[in-house]
Amino acid sequence: MPVLLALLATFFVLGSVVREQLGIELSTSALQELVRSMGWKAPAIFLGLLTFRQFIFLPAIVILPVGGLCFGTTLGTILGATGIVLSALITFVMARKIGGGWLRDLLGHRYAWLERHVERAGPAAVGLVTAHPTGPMAAFFWAAGFSSMALLPFALAVMAGGSVRALAYSFFGATLLVPGSPQFYLGAAVLTLAAVGPLLHPGVRRRLRELRTHDGSHAG
């Protein structure tokens, strides 16, 4: 969560500089009017950035709130979920074409461990990681592509999880121009709950302890 807040703060600073240079009024109506004046280009740019974000090293947690900020919660969620799904399918197909043989040789036991866990958890793990606001989506998309997971269950899991993540960030993003309002605090609370909530489940905490134990045993 601190990383998320730092990235959002950076985004606001950069946005403020651009706004001052362009003389853009900082309000929801003014911003959305600017977006509407761009026509189809605005959603196309947003969708393109989200779809190919991992190839330009742009985190999803930076892009997704922009959807709610510029397009509102509903359209921001639709575009956000679509971008996540497209990115996942591209990654999955690339991994399936490349194959996991070279990665198995490179990582050895670590790859075997990752492959075993992805195979065992299946699409449910992909869906949960995708839905979590800070889940490492790209890593699981690659792992699913290298595994024997079928495309259809993978796509359905990403659609379900991506919709949840996109909704949380779009709802939060739609409140960013009215900080201090009840809507802003509600959006922040929803995002925080989505990030921290899964950690309250004993099974999730047990799995995290297993991950730390596994990494520590191999590091030693």
N, C-alpha and C positions, 0 to 999 in steps of 0.2 A: 504493500500500500504506500509506503514512503516513496518508492520509485515512481508509482503512478502520479502522486501529488507533485513530485519534482518535474515530471514530464509535462504535466498540465500547466504548471507554473511557467515553464520554459515556453510552452505554446502561447500562453497569454502575453508574455513579454514580447515575443516576436510578432504576435498579432497586433499588439498595441503600437509597435514601431511602424508596421505596414499601414495600419489605420491612420496614424498621424500623417504619414507621407502622402497618402491618397485622399485625406480629408473625409474619411468615411465616418458617419455617425455611428456610435456604439449603441445599438439598440436591436432588439429582435426583429422589428419590422423593417428597419433599414437594411440589416444584413440579409434577411430573406428576400427583400426587394432586389438587392444586388444579385443574389443567386438566381432569382427569376429572370432578371435581365440577361443572364448568360444562356438561358434556354437549356437545351439538352446537354450542352457542354459541361455544366456544373455537375450533374449526377454522373456523367460519363467519366469525368476526371476523378471524382470521388471513388467510383467503382473500380476504375483502373488502378488507382493507388492502393486500394485495399486488396485487390486481387493479386497484384504483383509486389506486395509490400516486402516479402521476405527476400526478394532479389535486389531490392534497393535499401535493405536494412532499415525499414521504417516500421516500428512496432505498431501492432493493431491497437494498443491502448491509447496511442496518440491519434490515430485516424478515426476510430469508431465514434468518439464523442462529437467529432465535427459533423457527422451525419445528423445527429439530433439538433446541433446548433444551427446548421444551415437549412435543413429540410424538414425539421420537426420530428417528433417521436415516431410517427407512423411510417413516413417515407424513409426516415433515417434507419429505422429497423429493417425495412424491406431491402434497402440498398446494402446495409451492413451485412445482413444474413446472406444475401446473394454473393457479395464479395468474398465472404468467408468460405462459402460452398465452392465457388469457382477456384479459389486459391487451393482448397483442399483437394479438389479433383485433379488440378494440374500437378500438384505435388505427388498425389497417389499414382497417377499414370506415369510420371517421370520415374518414380521409385520402382514401379513394376517393370518398366522397360529396362532400367539399369540393372536391376536384380541385386540381391543382397550378398552375393558371393564375395565381392571385393571388400565390402564393409565387414564381413565376417572375418576375413583374413586380417584386416586392419585393426579391428577392435578385440578380436578373440573372444574371451569369456564374457566381456561386457556386452558384446552384440548378442551372444547366445542368451544372456540373462534378459536383455530387452526383448528379444524375439519371443522368448518363452512367456514373458508377462503379457505381451500384446496378444499372443495367441490365446492365452488363458482367459484374459479379461474380455477380449473381443470388442465388438462395436460399443458396448456399454462404456468402456474406459474412454474411448474416443469421444463419445457424446458428453461424458462428464467433464473431461478436460477442456473440450471446446466450450461448454457452457460456463465454466468457471472464468471469472473476469481476468485472472492472471495465469490461467493454465497455459502450458507450453504447447500450443497447438501444432506448430510446424514440426516439432520433434515427433509427435504422435502421428502426424500425417505421413511423414517419411517412414516411420516404423510400420505403420499399417500397410503401406505400399510394398515394403520389403517382405512382409509376412504373407501368409496364404489367405488373408481375409478377403472375402468377396467384395466386389465394387458396390453392389446395391446396399448391403447392410452398412457399409462404411458411409455411403452417401446419405442414407437416412439418418444415421447417428449424427453426422455433421450438420445436416439440416436442422435437426431438433436442438442440438447444442448451440449451433451458431445463432439460431433465432433468440435463444435465451440471452446469450452474451450481447448480441446486437441491441436487444430491447433494453437491457440494463444500461448500456453506455449511451444509447440514443436518448433515453429518458433523462439521464444525468446531463448529457450535452445540451438538451433543450432548455435547461435551467441555468446555464453558465452565464448568460447575459443578465441575469437577475440575482446575483449573489446576495445572500441574506434573506431571501424570500422563503416562505414555507415550502414552495416547490423545490427550491434549491436544496434545502436541508432534507427534504423527502428523497430527492434524487441521490444525494450523497449517502443517505441511510440505506437505500435500496442497494446501491453499489457496494457499500461496505458489508452489508449482510450477505450479499451474494459471494463476496470474497472470503469472509470469515465463517459463514454458516456451515459449509461442509466440514470444517475442522472440528465442529462440535460432535460429529458422529464418531463413535469409538472405532469403527472399522477403518475410517479414513486416517485417524491418528495412528492406528496400528500399522497400516500400510506405509505411512511416512517413516515410522520407526524402522520398519524393515528395510526401506530404501537407504536410510542413513547407516544402518548396521552393515548392509551389503557393501556400500561404498567405502565405509571405514575399514572393513576386513580386507578388501582388495588393496586399499591404499597402504595398509601396513605391510 
